[in-house]
């Protein structure tokens, strides 16, 4: 029975790590990477609406 309790505690720690730390960090990285991509594309090609 102790093995089951240890496994549940380990699963809870893993779940909390994923939801409290990893998900927000990955979200910030994705949004920041997208913003950087847009910023660099505007540096190279100019702001939107200036073509033609």
C-alpha positions as CSV (number, residue, x, y, z in Angstrom):
1,X,0.0,0.0,0.0
2,X,2.9,2.3,0.7
3,X,4.1,1.9,-2.9
4,X,0.7,3.2,-4.2
5,X,0.9,6.2,-1.9
6,X,4.4,7.0,-3.1
7,X,3.2,6.7,-6.7
8,X,0.3,9.1,-6.1
9,X,2.6,11.6,-4.4
10,X,5.0,11.4,-7.3
11,X,2.1,11.9,-9.8
12,X,0.9,14.9,-7.9
13,X,4.4,16.5,-7.9
14,X,4.7,15.9,-11.6
15,X,1.2,17.4,-12.3
16,X,2.0,20.5,-10.3
17,X,5.3,20.9,-12.0
18,X,3.6,20.7,-15.4
19,X,0.8,23.0,-14.6
20,X,2.5,25.6,-12.4
21,X,5.9,25.8,-14.0
22,X,6.1,24.2,-17.4
23,X,2.8,25.4,-19.0
24,X,3.3,29.1,-18.2
25,X,7.0,29.0,-19.2
26,X,6.2,27.4,-22.6
27,X,3.3,29.8,-23.2
28,X,5.6,32.8,-22.6
29,X,8.2,31.3,-24.9
30,X,5.8,30.6,-27.7
31,X,4.2,34.1,-27.6
32,X,7.6,35.7,-27.2
33,X,9.0,33.8,-30.1
34,X,6.0,34.7,-32.3
35,X,6.4,38.4,-31.4
36,X,10.2,38.2,-32.2
37,X,9.4,36.6,-35.5
38,X,6.9,39.4,-36.4
39,X,9.3,42.1,-35.2
40,X,12.2,40.8,-37.3
41,X,9.9,40.4,-40.3
42,X,8.8,44.0,-40.0
43,X,12.5,45.1,-39.7
44,X,13.3,43.3,-43.0
45,X,10.1,44.0,-45.0
46,X,8.7,47.1,-43.4
47,X,5.5,47.6,-41.4
48,X,2.2,46.2,-42.8
49,X,0.4,48.4,-45.3
50,X,3.5,50.1,-46.8
51,X,3.7,47.8,-49.9
52,X,2.4,48.5,-53.4
